[in-house]
Amino acid sequence: MGLLTGLLTLPLAPARGVAWIADRLEETAERETGDPAVLRARLAALNRALDEGEIDQERFEDEEERLLDLLEGRPPGKAPAHPAPRPPGSH
């Protein structure tokens, strides 16, 4: 970047800095949501929260489904292509 360009775009420096920080935060979040160890830890914390009465059953189920989807590599809210078969006698 030349000196003149640097001087002319100086007022945009804060916006570029914010965009850079946002990119780093997004990269970190993507890494963490894809890490199976982090997802398992979040599932364990979710179970503790339910056991201790911090969240209700409905919120637990919604969040558990989202975390399990991420753990299995599916986008959250997408049903599996082939649902798991039910055990005999559970109909």
Helices and strands as residue ranges (DSSP letters): H 3-8, G 10-12, H 13-34, H 36-51, H 57-71
